[in-house]
Amino acid sequence: MSIVYLACLLVALGAMVLLDARFRLVFWRDARRATIVLALGLVFFLVWDAAGIVLGVFARGGSRFMTGIVLAPEFPLEEVFFLLFLCYLTLVVLFGGRAVLDRRGSGARGHGSDG
């Protein structure tokens, strides 16, 4: 039993929280809306995984880096944190990309009006 994979996921989630806080992208922009969207995404993918497990499409791979804790047959604890990370990463990339494009767009408009 090892917690390496879970620890890596938690470190990555922590880094995502710091990035979010620094640039006010998701939770620091609108915490209520972010919580709802993140929860809905997580539930969607948990149901998706459950359907895949029932249909025999998904199976838990064995690894010495995982805790060995399963929440249901073929459903390891780490999967919940991976799906949470995946959903949060998607929101950060979406709003981060939007912020970059907005900044580039306002910069281009600013240069065009000077000349």
Secondary structure, DSSP 8 states (H G I E B T S, - for coil): ---HHHHHHHHHHHHHHHHHHHHT-STTT-HHHHHHHHHHHHHHHHHHHHHHHHTTS------TTS---EEETTEEHHHHHHHHHHHHHHHHHHHHHHHHHHHHHHHHHHHHHH-
